[in-house]
Amino acid sequence: MAILAGALGVAALLSFVTWYKLFREVPATEYASDEDNFKYGSIGTEDESGIPLYLWKALPRVCPNLAGGRSDYSAFGMLYEPGHDTPIGMSIRTIGFPRIGVNCGVCHTGTVRDRDDAPPRLTVGGAAIQFDSQAYVRFLSACAADPRFTPDRILDEIDRDGAPLSWLDRLLYRHVLIPQTQKALLKQREAFAWTNTRPRWGRGRVDPFNPPKFGILKLPVDDTTGTIDIMTLWNMTPTEGASYHWDGLNTDLGEVERSSALGDGVTLHSIALGNLERIKHWITHNPPPRYPYPVDPARREQGKRVFETAGCADCHAPGSKRFRTVIPVDEPGLGTDRHRIDMWTVEAKNAYQKYADGTSWPFRHFQKTNGYVALPLDGLWLRAPYLHNGSVPTLYHLLNPDQRVARFFRGYDVYDPKLVGFVFELPTDPAKAEDFRRRTTELDTSLPGNDNHGHTYGKDLPPDDKAALIEYLKTL
């Protein structure tokens, strides 16, 4: 009996240690500030999509040549604040061991600078124009496939970082977490192999619905391209008849948020509904930064009149009949690239509509459309580049379609108040050009999904009216 009791005791101890080190759930950190919660709070991605924290922090040093020679993730446009050793948009939660996952802030926090030598200002809730999500995902899988991805090398880098690993934690990392993470990242590379046959997303852009379409919805991989410019999350208060996403594929803000979280890697069981509700409340009241540069008051008033008389207000003024509604892509004057529309199929709509059945939050508001939403224009100065695919660099080019450029650089956060957009041309100074290239990706508008034609409204306005209209649009 004593031997049996001892054996049972050992078994119980092993079971407890296994639970404690692998499955014990510690409540997510609660942030007093709604903004900090948006930047660092958990939406539930750490459970199945999370990566062991100390391994994740070590990878840029394990594979430095794949991370732009950096010791962190800044090469991919991730933003670090003073006092934080993990970037905005990454949340940490202990489920057995500390794990790190993404949240809304990774795609919806950007920066803007007045000059090359000026400090960046955060635009929380804005588009992460500097973030190259595809390069980040590819880095993880490339490092996992690299010969340097070994327990010895990774643990050495973890030790150099001063991580508080006990001897048991080290065993767990060596024999379980490192091998399993490598396996998962290589599997992820296979799951994302379809992206190799599509144009590169580049900085500030993402294909948000093909990954869940081919992943959690288990639909066959097709040849569609759904790359879009990352949207801003400002003043998202629901309005009657509103549609969301660039193509209006859903009409309920809560469903938009929950389906986006699923696309980020949460599961039906791990989704943090309470925190998502808090984030939803915050983005409905989060205002855009005000335009910080001088504005001509008289010219602005002239531009306001042009906005109303030229028909801009018919679609983009809050309260107008077409505001936040889907405008058919074949309507005269629109005619923008339709790849995003064709990506969202009836089959995808039906599959997503059923995906959360059996939960307390089933989807009921997905729809198939044939156009793009007439969006609010608040904070328009920071919504550059323009159009749903981010193929037009500035407001000047938007109103002058014949002068739109076939290729330009995205991701540089220095602002051009004259053209109203971010600097997009390669500097002539070789030293500056090298830094510029590191910070940007080039967009080729001849590639599928990148077309820069369409939305030609206002092209025939007199030059003086165009200039006045731009002056007004700066201040929205």
C-alpha positions as CSV (number, residue, x, y, z in Angstrom):
1,M,0.0,0.0,0.0
2,A,2.8,2.4,0.8
3,I,4.4,1.8,-2.6
4,L,1.0,2.3,-4.3
5,A,0.5,5.5,-2.3
6,G,3.9,6.7,-3.2
7,A,3.3,6.0,-6.9
8,L,0.0,7.8,-6.8
9,G,1.7,10.8,-5.0
10,V,4.4,11.0,-7.7
11,A,1.7,10.8,-10.4
12,A,-0.3,13.5,-8.8
13,L,2.8,15.7,-8.5
14,L,3.7,15.2,-12.1
15,S,0.1,16.0,-13.1
16,F,0.2,19.1,-11.1
17,V,3.6,20.2,-12.5
18,T,2.4,19.5,-16.1
19,W,-0.8,21.6,-15.5
20,Y,1.1,24.4,-13.7
21,K,3.9,24.7,-16.4
22,L,1.7,24.1,-19.5
23,F,-1.9,24.9,-18.9
24,R,-2.4,27.1,-15.8
25,E,-4.2,30.2,-16.8
26,V,-3.3,33.5,-15.2
27,P,-5.8,36.4,-15.7
28,A,-4.6,38.8,-18.4
29,T,-3.1,42.1,-17.3
30,E,-5.8,44.8,-16.9
31,Y,-4.7,48.3,-18.0
32,A,-6.2,51.4,-16.3
33,S,-6.0,53.4,-19.5
34,D,-8.1,52.5,-22.5
35,E,-5.3,53.5,-24.8
36,D,-2.8,51.3,-23.0
37,N,-5.3,48.5,-23.1
38,F,-5.7,49.0,-26.9
39,K,-1.9,48.9,-27.3
40,Y,-1.0,46.0,-24.9
41,G,-4.2,44.3,-23.7
42,S,-5.1,40.7,-24.6
43,I,-7.8,39.8,-27.1
44,G,-7.2,36.1,-26.7
45,T,-4.5,35.2,-29.3
46,E,-2.0,33.9,-26.8
47,D,-3.8,30.6,-26.3
48,E,-3.3,28.8,-29.6
49,S,-1.5,31.4,-31.7
50,G,0.9,32.7,-29.0
51,I,4.6,32.1,-29.0
52,P,6.7,31.4,-25.8
53,L,7.7,34.9,-24.8
54,Y,11.4,34.5,-24.1
55,L,11.8,32.5,-27.3
56,W,10.0,35.2,-29.3
57,K,12.2,37.9,-27.9
58,A,15.4,35.9,-28.7
59,L,14.6,35.2,-32.4
60,P,15.9,38.5,-33.9
61,R,19.3,37.7,-32.2
62,V,19.2,34.1,-33.3
63,C,18.6,35.1,-36.9
64,P,19.9,38.7,-37.1
65,N,20.4,38.7,-40.9
66,L,16.7,37.9,-41.3
67,A,15.7,40.8,-39.0
68,G,17.5,43.6,-40.7
69,G,20.5,43.3,-38.3
70,R,18.3,44.4,-35.4
71,S,18.0,42.8,-32.0
72,D,14.3,43.4,-31.9
73,Y,11.3,43.5,-34.3
74,S,11.6,47.2,-35.3
75,A,12.9,46.2,-38.8
76,F,9.3,45.1,-39.6
77,G,7.9,48.4,-38.4
78,M,6.9,47.3,-34.9
79,L,6.9,50.3,-32.5
80,Y,8.6,50.3,-29.1
81,E,7.7,52.7,-26.4
82,P,10.1,53.7,-23.6
83,G,9.8,51.4,-20.6
84,H,8.5,48.5,-22.7
85,D,10.7,45.7,-24.0
86,T,7.9,44.4,-26.3
87,P,6.3,46.4,-29.0
88,I,2.9,48.0,-29.3
89,G,0.3,45.5,-30.5
90,M,1.8,42.5,-28.7
91,S,0.1,41.2,-25.5
92,I,1.6,38.9,-22.9
93,R,-0.4,36.3,-20.9
94,T,0.7,33.3,-18.8
95,I,-1.0,30.1,-19.9
96,G,1.3,27.6,-18.2
97,F,4.3,29.8,-19.4
98,P,4.4,33.4,-20.5
99,R,3.2,33.7,-24.1
100,I,3.0,36.6,-26.5
101,G,0.4,37.2,-29.1
102,V,-0.9,40.1,-31.3
103,N,-3.8,42.5,-30.7
104,C,-5.5,45.3,-32.5
105,G,-2.8,47.8,-31.8
106,V,-0.2,46.1,-34.0
107,C,-2.0,47.1,-37.2
108,H,-3.8,50.2,-35.9
109,T,-1.0,52.3,-34.4
110,G,1.3,54.4,-36.6
111,T,3.7,57.2,-36.4
112,V,4.2,60.6,-38.1
113,R,7.2,62.9,-38.3
114,D,7.5,66.5,-39.4
115,R,11.1,66.0,-40.7
116,D,13.7,63.3,-41.1
117,D,15.4,64.4,-37.9
118,A,12.1,64.9,-35.9
119,P,10.9,62.5,-33.2
120,P,8.0,60.3,-34.3
121,R,4.5,60.9,-32.8
122,L,2.2,58.0,-32.2
123,T,-1.1,57.9,-33.9
124,V,-3.0,55.3,-31.8
125,G,-6.0,54.0,-33.7
126,G,-4.4,55.2,-36.9
127,A,-3.1,52.9,-39.7
128,A,0.3,51.3,-39.0
129,I,1.8,52.7,-42.2
130,Q,5.2,51.4,-41.1
131,F,4.2,47.8,-40.3
132,D,5.1,45.0,-42.7
133,S,3.0,42.2,-41.3
134,Q,3.8,39.8,-44.1
135,A,7.6,40.3,-43.6
136,Y,7.1,39.7,-39.9
137,V,5.3,36.4,-40.4
138,R,7.8,35.3,-43.0
139,F,10.6,36.1,-40.6
140,L,9.2,33.8,-38.0
141,S,9.0,30.8,-40.3
142,A,12.3,31.6,-42.0
143,C,14.1,31.6,-38.7
144,A,12.4,28.4,-37.7
145,A,13.8,26.8,-40.8
146,D,17.3,28.1,-40.2
147,P,20.0,25.8,-38.9
148,R,20.6,28.3,-36.1
149,F,17.1,27.5,-34.6
150,T,18.4,25.1,-32.0
151,P,17.8,24.8,-28.3
152,D,21.4,25.7,-27.4
153,R,21.5,28.8,-29.5
154,I,18.0,30.0,-28.4
155,L,18.7,29.3,-24.7
156,D,22.0,31.2,-25.0
157,E,20.2,34.2,-26.3
158,I,17.5,33.9,-23.7
159,D,20.2,33.9,-21.0
160,R,21.8,37.0,-22.5
161,D,18.5,38.7,-22.2
162,G,18.3,37.9,-18.5
163,A,15.1,36.0,-18.7
164,P,14.1,34.4,-15.3
165,L,14.1,30.7,-16.3
166,S,14.4,28.1,-13.6
167,W,16.1,24.8,-14.3
168,L,12.7,23.3,-14.9
169,D,11.8,26.1,-17.3
170,R,15.0,25.5,-19.2
171,L,14.1,21.8,-19.6
172,L,10.6,22.7,-20.7
173,Y,12.1,25.1,-23.3
174,R,14.7,22.7,-24.5
175,H,12.5,19.6,-24.9
176,V,9.0,20.9,-25.4
177,L,8.6,24.6,-26.2
178,I,11.4,25.2,-28.7
179,P,10.7,22.0,-30.8
180,Q,6.9,22.5,-30.8
181,T,7.3,26.2,-31.7
182,Q,9.5,25.3,-34.6
183,K,7.0,22.7,-35.8
184,A,4.2,25.3,-35.5
185,L,6.1,28.0,-37.4
186,L,7.0,25.6,-40.2
187,K,3.4,24.6,-40.4
188,Q,2.4,28.2,-40.6
189,R,4.8,28.7,-43.5
190,E,3.0,25.9,-45.4
191,A,-0.4,27.5,-44.6
192,F,0.8,30.8,-46.0
193,A,2.4,29.4,-49.1
194,W,-0.4,30.9,-51.2
195,T,1.0,34.4,-50.5
196,N,4.0,33.5,-52.6
197,T,1.9,33.7,-55.7
198,R,0.4,37.1,-54.9
199,P,1.9,40.6,-55.0
200,R,3.7,41.5,-51.8
201,W,1.5,43.3,-49.2
202,G,4.2,45.7,-48.2
203,R,4.1,48.2,-45.3
204,G,0.8,49.5,-44.1
205,R,-1.2,46.9,-46.1
206,V,-2.6,43.5,-45.4
207,D,-4.9,40.8,-46.9
208,P,-7.1,40.3,-43.9
209,F,-9.7,37.9,-45.2
210,N,-7.9,35.4,-47.4
211,P,-6.0,33.9,-44.4
212,P,-9.2,33.0,-42.5
213,K,-10.9,32.0,-45.7
214,F,-8.3,29.4,-46.4
215,G,-7.5,28.7,-42.7
216,I,-10.3,28.5,-40.2
217,L,-13.1,28.4,-42.8
218,K,-11.4,25.6,-44.7
219,L,-12.3,26.9,-48.1
220,P,-10.2,25.9,-51.1
221,V,-7.3,28.1,-51.9
222,D,-8.2,30.2,-54.9
223,D,-6.3,32.8,-56.9
224,T,-8.0,35.9,-55.4
225,T,-6.1,38.9,-54.0
226,G,-7.6,40.9,-51.2
227,T,-4.8,43.3,-50.2
228,I,-6.0,46.5,-48.7
229,D,-4.7,49.6,-47.0
230,I,-4.9,49.2,-43.2
231,M,-7.9,51.2,-42.0
232,T,-8.0,53.8,-39.2
233,L,-10.1,53.3,-36.0
234,W,-11.4,56.7,-35.2
235,N,-14.9,57.8,-34.2
236,M,-16.4,54.4,-35.1
237,T,-19.8,55.2,-33.6
238,P,-22.3,53.0,-35.5
239,T,-24.7,54.9,-37.7
240,E,-28.0,53.6,-39.2
241,G,-27.4,51.6,-42.4
242,A,-23.6,51.6,-42.0
243,S,-21.4,49.0,-43.6
244,Y,-17.9,48.3,-42.4
245,H,-14.6,47.2,-44.0
246,W,-13.5,48.7,-47.3
247,D,-16.1,46.7,-49.2
248,G,-18.9,46.8,-46.6
249,L,-18.9,43.0,-46.0
250,N,-20.4,43.4,-42.6
251,T,-22.9,45.8,-41.1
252,D,-22.4,45.2,-37.4
253,L,-19.4,46.8,-35.6
254,G,-19.3,44.1,-32.9
255,E,-19.1,41.4,-35.5
256,V,-16.4,43.3,-37.4
257,E,-14.4,43.4,-34.2
258,R,-14.9,39.7,-33.3
259,S,-14.2,38.4,-36.8
260,S,-11.1,40.5,-37.0
261,A,-9.9,39.0,-33.7
262,L,-10.5,35.5,-35.2
263,G,-8.4,36.6,-38.2
264,D,-5.6,37.6,-35.7
265,G,-5.6,34.1,-34.2
266,V,-8.1,33.9,-31.4
267,T,-10.4,30.9,-31.2
268,L,-14.0,30.5,-30.4
269,H,-13.0,29.5,-26.9
270,S,-10.1,31.9,-26.2
271,I,-11.7,35.1,-27.5
272,A,-11.7,37.9,-24.9
273,L,-15.2,39.2,-25.3
274,G,-15.0,41.6,-22.4
275,N,-11.9,43.3,-23.5
276,L,-13.1,43.4,-27.1
277,E,-16.2,45.2,-25.8
278,R,-13.9,47.7,-24.0
279,I,-11.9,48.2,-27.2
280,K,-15.1,48.7,-29.2
281,H,-16.3,51.4,-26.8
282,W,-12.9,53.1,-27.0
283,I,-12.7,53.2,-30.8
284,T,-16.2,54.7,-31.1
285,H,-14.9,57.7,-29.1
286,N,-11.2,57.9,-30.2
287,P,-10.8,61.1,-32.2
288,P,-8.1,61.5,-34.9
289,P,-5.2,63.8,-34.4
290,R,-5.8,67.3,-35.6
291,Y,-3.9,68.5,-38.6
292,P,-0.8,70.2,-37.1
293,Y,0.3,72.4,-39.9
294,P,-0.8,75.9,-41.0
295,V,-4.1,76.3,-42.8
296,D,-5.4,79.3,-44.8
297,P,-8.8,80.1,-43.1
298,A,-10.3,81.8,-46.2
299,R,-9.1,79.1,-48.5
300,R,-10.5,76.5,-46.1
301,E,-14.0,78.1,-46.3
302,Q,-13.8,78.1,-50.0
303,G,-12.9,74.5,-49.9
304,K,-15.9,73.7,-47.7
305,R,-18.2,75.2,-50.3
306,V,-16.5,73.1,-53.0
307,F,-16.9,70.0,-50.9
308,E,-20.7,70.6,-50.8
309,T,-21.3,71.8,-54.3
310,A,-19.0,69.3,-56.1
311,G,-20.9,66.4,-54.6
312,C,-18.2,65.2,-52.1
313,A,-20.7,65.7,-49.3
314,D,-23.3,63.4,-50.9
315,C,-21.1,60.4,-50.0
316,H,-18.8,61.5,-47.3
317,A,-20.7,63.9,-45.1
318,P,-22.2,62.3,-41.9
319,G,-25.9,62.2,-42.3
320,S,-25.9,62.0,-46.1
321,K,-27.9,59.1,-47.7
322,R,-24.8,57.4,-49.1
323,F,-22.5,57.9,-46.0
324,R,-21.0,54.6,-44.9
325,T,-23.0,52.8,-47.6
326,V,-21.6,50.6,-50.4
327,I,-21.2,52.4,-53.7
328,P,-21.2,50.1,-56.7
329,V,-17.7,49.8,-58.2
330,D,-19.1,50.2,-61.7
331,E,-20.7,53.5,-60.9
332,P,-19.4,56.3,-63.2
333,G,-16.5,58.0,-61.4
334,L,-15.6,55.1,-59.0
335,G,-14.2,52.3,-61.1
336,T,-11.4,51.3,-58.6
337,D,-9.6,48.0,-58.5
338,R,-12.1,45.3,-57.9
339,H,-9.8,42.5,-56.6
340,R,-10.9,43.0,-53.0
341,I,-14.5,42.7,-54.0
342,D,-13.9,39.5,-55.9
343,M,-11.9,38.0,-53.0
344,W,-15.0,38.0,-50.8
345,T,-17.1,35.3,-52.3
346,V,-20.6,34.2,-51.5
347,E,-19.1,30.9,-50.2
348,A,-16.9,32.9,-47.8
349,K,-19.8,34.9,-46.6
350,N,-21.9,31.8,-45.9
351,A,-19.0,30.0,-44.2
352,Y,-18.2,33.0,-41.9
353,Q,-21.9,33.5,-41.2
354,K,-22.1,29.9,-39.7
355,Y,-18.7,29.9,-38.1
356,A,-19.7,31.1,-34.6
357,D,-23.0,29.2,-34.5
358,G,-23.5,27.7,-31.0
359,T,-21.7,30.5,-29.3
360,S,-23.4,33.5,-27.5
361,W,-22.2,35.7,-30.3
362,P,-23.2,34.1,-33.7
363,F,-22.5,36.1,-36.9
364,R,-25.6,37.4,-38.6
365,H,-24.5,40.5,-40.5
366,F,-22.0,39.3,-43.2
367,Q,-22.9,40.2,-46.7
368,K,-21.6,40.0,-50.3
369,T,-21.3,43.4,-52.0
370,N,-20.2,44.7,-55.3
371,G,-18.6,48.0,-54.4
372,Y,-16.7,50.1,-51.8
373,V,-17.9,52.0,-48.8
374,A,-18.2,55.8,-48.8
375,L,-16.1,56.3,-45.7
376,P,-15.9,59.1,-43.1
377,L,-13.1,61.5,-43.9
378,D,-12.2,62.5,-40.4
379,G,-8.4,62.5,-39.9
380,L,-8.1,62.3,-43.7
381,W,-4.6,63.8,-43.7
382,L,-3.4,60.7,-41.8
383,R,-5.3,58.2,-44.0
384,A,-2.7,58.4,-46.8
385,P,-2.0,56.6,-49.0
386,Y,-5.5,56.7,-50.5
387,L,-8.0,54.3,-52.1
388,H,-8.9,50.9,-50.6
389,N,-5.6,49.4,-51.7
390,G,-3.4,52.4,-50.8
391,S,-2.3,52.9,-54.4
392,V,-2.5,56.7,-54.5
393,P,0.2,58.4,-52.3
394,T,-1.3,61.9,-51.6
395,L,-4.5,63.9,-51.8
396,Y,-3.0,65.9,-54.6
397,H,-2.7,62.8,-56.7
398,L,-6.2,61.6,-55.7
399,L,-7.7,64.8,-57.2
400,N,-5.4,64.7,-60.2
401,P,-5.7,61.2,-61.6
402,D,-3.6,62.0,-64.7
403,Q,-0.6,62.6,-62.4
404,R,-0.8,59.5,-60.3
405,V,2.5,57.6,-60.1
406,A,2.9,54.0,-61.3
407,R,5.4,53.1,-58.6
408,F,6.1,54.7,-55.2
409,F,7.4,53.9,-51.7
410,R,5.1,53.2,-48.8
411,G,5.9,53.2,-45.1
412,Y,8.0,56.4,-44.6
413,D,6.4,58.4,-41.8
414,V,7.7,61.9,-42.7
415,Y,4.7,64.1,-43.7
416,D,4.4,66.3,-46.8
417,P,1.8,69.0,-46.0
418,K,2.0,70.4,-49.5
419,L,0.8,67.3,-51.3
420,V,-1.0,66.0,-48.2
421,G,0.4,62.6,-47.7
422,F,3.6,60.9,-46.6
423,V,6.9,61.3,-48.4
424,F,6.9,58.6,-51.1
425,E,9.9,59.3,-53.4
426,L,13.4,57.9,-53.0
427,P,15.8,60.7,-51.8
428,T,18.6,61.6,-54.2
429,D,21.2,61.7,-51.3
430,P,22.6,58.1,-51.2
431,A,22.9,58.1,-47.4
432,K,19.3,59.2,-47.0
433,A,18.2,56.8,-49.7
434,E,19.7,53.8,-47.8
435,D,17.7,54.6,-44.7
436,F,14.6,55.3,-46.7
437,R,14.7,51.9,-48.4
438,R,15.1,50.2,-45.0
439,R,11.9,51.9,-43.8
440,T,9.8,51.4,-46.9
441,T,8.5,49.0,-49.5
442,E,7.8,49.8,-53.1
443,L,4.3,49.5,-54.5
444,D,3.9,48.6,-58.2
445,T,0.4,49.7,-59.4
446,S,0.6,47.4,-62.4
447,L,0.3,44.3,-60.3
448,P,-3.0,42.5,-59.5
449,G,-4.9,44.3,-56.7
450,N,-2.7,47.4,-56.8
451,D,-4.4,49.3,-59.6
452,N,-4.5,53.1,-58.9
453,H,-7.3,54.1,-61.4
454,G,-10.7,55.2,-60.4
455,H,-12.3,57.6,-57.9
456,T,-12.0,60.4,-60.4
457,Y,-14.6,62.6,-58.7
458,G,-13.4,66.2,-58.8
459,K,-10.8,65.8,-61.5
460,D,-12.4,68.5,-63.7
461,L,-12.6,71.1,-60.9
462,P,-10.6,74.3,-61.6
463,P,-7.2,74.2,-60.1
464,D,-8.1,76.9,-57.5
465,D,-11.1,74.9,-56.4
466,K,-9.0,71.8,-56.1
467,A,-6.4,73.6,-53.9
468,A,-9.2,75.0,-51.8
469,L,-10.8,71.6,-51.4
470,I,-7.5,70.1,-50.2
471,E,-7.2,72.9,-47.7
472,Y,-10.6,72.0,-46.3
473,L,-10.0,68.2,-46.3
474,K,-6.8,68.7,-44.3
475,T,-8.9,69.9,-41.3
476,L,-11.6,67.1,-41.2
